[in-house]
Amino acid sequence: MTTKTFAAPEDAYHEFFRADSAKDAAGWAAVMSYPHVRVSAAGHVAYYETPAEYAARASWAGREATGWVRSRGVEPKRLHESDDKVHLAGGWTRYNADDQPILSNRVTYVLTRLGGRWGIQARFGTDSFTEGERVDATAAVGVVKRHLQDLASGKAQADIFWPPLVEAGVGRVGRYANVAEARARLLASPRPGVIDDVHAAQAGRDGVVVAAAWTDAGQTRTAAVFLVGRRDGVWRIAGFSTLPARSSE
């Protein structure tokens, strides 16, 4: 299986779209950190243990049936960064042979550095994005605020997340299949002392990536992204990633 080294998170991000549009399954798989996961706000979780598994499951037939010939990534933006993890807000538009747009999406990519190379560990897809559409993300942001306030009080409410709750770590992916597992993992996190920031970083009709930052009692600052999905009219957290925040964040 192809191995590629990316010196910066953005290098891996741009190569993701090159390999995808080239229908280069091995090259596409080489962009990731493993295990790799893609979480959709709509409820689907795709998990890949190895590059060989990713390449074997790669398929473009469904997209080609819509007239797709290429995808272009939007210019990415770093939301948070540490030495070995970056939260990168990005996304894509798919085009047909006449260079007309077919579909757009907004996705937050969790990039990690393993063995000196950057790769995409996780993708959090809003999967309900329409270019130019105004979206009210208040409810989704409110879910994350409530979650952080609960954690500050030593609680983790069962009605705040969708199982399986997915956590993107560095070289690992946590999948908490039931309420008890998810609650135990969340309560093991440092409790927020001061919640510094909670806002919508990317928004679709039924999926929002919420960025947050807080300081614990020991004055350690943490930054995070939460994928919040609406299903049957209810907003809950589907996935999250945290990192030690730098002072500028």
N, C-alpha and C positions, 0 to 999 in steps of 0.2 A: 504493500500500500504506500502511496506517495506521502512523503513527509516534507513539509514546507516550514520555513522559519520566518516569522513576521516580527519585525523589530518594534512595531507600534501597533496598538489596538486598531487604529484606522486602516492599517495595511491589510489586516485580516478581514475587516469589514468590506473593503473594496474588492478584495479577491473573492469574497463570498458571491458577489454579483457577477463577476467575470466568469467564474466556474459554472454558476447556475445558467447563465445565458448561453455558455458554450456546451451545455449538457455534459459537462465533464464530471462524472460521478466521483471518481477518485480525487480529483482536485477539490471538489466541493467538500468531500469528507475531510480533506486535509486542513481545511480552514478551522475546524472545531477543536475545542478542548473536550476531553472525555472523562467521565460519561457526559453526554450532551443531552439537553432537553429543550423542547419547544412547548411552551404553555400558551394556549389560546384562552382569551377571556370568555369564549363561548363554551369552554369545558373540555376541549380535547387536549391531552398531554401525549406528546411523542417523545419517547426516551430511546437513546442509542448508547449502548455500552462501549462500542469500538468503532473505529473508522470503517472496518470491513462491513459492519452491520449497517452503518449509515449509507455507504455506497450501494450496497445490495438493495436497499429500500428506496433509493432515489428513482423518481419517475417524473417525466414531463408530459405524459400522455394527456392527463386531464386538462392541463393548461393549453396544450397545443389544440385541443378540441375547441377552445374559445377563440382561437386565432393568434394566440401568443407566439412571439418569436424572440423576445428579449425582455429583461427587467433592468431597470436602472435604480440604483440606490440614491436616496436623498442625501444631502450633505449632512454628515453626522455631527452630533454635539455631545460633548462630555458633560454628563450631569454630576458625577462624582468620580473620584479617582484615589487609588492608593498604590502602593508599590506593585501589588500583584493582582489588582482587580480594577476594572473601569466599567461604569454604567454609561452606555453610549446610546443616546436617543437617535434613532434612524428610521428607516423604512424604505419603501420602494413603490414604483409604478411599473405595471406591466404594459407592454406595447405590442401592437400587431405589425404586420409587414409594411403597412403604410405609415408607421410611426405614430399611430393614433393610440391614446391611452385606453386601456381596457379596465384596469382595476388598480387602486392605490391602497396602501396600508401604512400604518405607523407601528413600529416595533421598537422596543428597548432591548438592546443586546448587552449581555453580561460577558465581558471579555476578561479572561484570566491569563496570567503568565505562569506557565509550567515548564520547567526545564529550560528557562531562558527564552521561550517563544510565547507569543500571544496567540490565543485562539478564542473562539466563541463558545463559552460554556453553556449559555442559555439564551433563549429568545422569548420575550414576553410580548405576545401579539394582541393589539387592541381588536383587530379582526372585525371592525365595524366602522371603518373610517371612510369618509367621502370628502374629497378635496373641496375646500371652500365651505363646508357645512358647519354651522355654528352648533356647538355642543355645550350643554350645561353639565359640568363635572362636579357640581356641588355635592351631590349625594355620595359619589365615589370618594371624594376627598374627606367627607364626613365619616365614612367607614374607617378610614385609616386614622383619623384623629381619635375616634372612639377607641380603636384598637390600642393606640399608644397610651391613651389615658387609662385604659384598663390595665395595661402592663405596668404602668407607673404605680398602680394600686395593688399589684400582685395578682391580677386576674387575667384570664384568657377566655373570652366568651365563645361558646360553641356556635353561635349564630353569626360569627364574624368572618368565617372562611368557608371555602368550598373544598371538600375532600376530593381527591388527594391534594393537600396543600403541598406546594413544591417550593423548596429552598435551593437557590443556586449558591454553592460554596466555591472554593478554589480547589479544583480537582475532585470535587464530589457534588452529588445532587441528592438532597434529602426529599423523600416522598412520604408524606405522612397520611396514611390511608384512612384513618378514622379520627374522630374527635379527640379521643384520649391521647393518641400519638401526637397530634398537632398541638394540643394544649400543653403537653409535657415539654415539647420542644420550645414553644414560645415562652413558657414560664422559666426556661433555663437561660433565656437571654438576659443581659443586664437591663435593669429597670430604668426607663427614662426618668431623669430628674427634671430637666427643663426641655420642653419640646420647642425647638427653635424654628422649624419650618415644615409646613405640609402644603404641597400645591400640586396641581395637575401638570405633569410634564408632557403627556401625549393623551389625546382623547378621541374616542369614537363614540358612536351612539350607545353601545353596550359593552365597551371596554375602555378602561382608563389606566394609564400608568401614573401612579402618584409618587412623587419624590418627597422625601422627608429627611429631617436631621434632628438629632437630639443629643443632649449631654446627660450623662449619668451622674450619680452621687460622687463618683471619683473624678469627675471633670473630664472623663473620656468622651470624646465626641464621635458619634456614629451617624453615617448617612445610609439611606436605604431607598430602594424602589419597590413598590408594591403593584402587582397587577390586580386590578379590581374588575370583576365581571358582573354584568347584570343578566340574570336568568329568571324568567317568569316574574319580572318586575322587581327582583330582589338583588341588591348589590352586596357582594362579598369578595374577600381576598382569595385569589387563586394561586398566587406565587409571590415570592419576595427574595431580595438579595440585600445583604448589608456589607458595609466595609468601614474601616476606621477612617473617619473624615479628616481631611487636612484643614488647617486653620482658616483657609480662604473660603471654605465651603459653608 
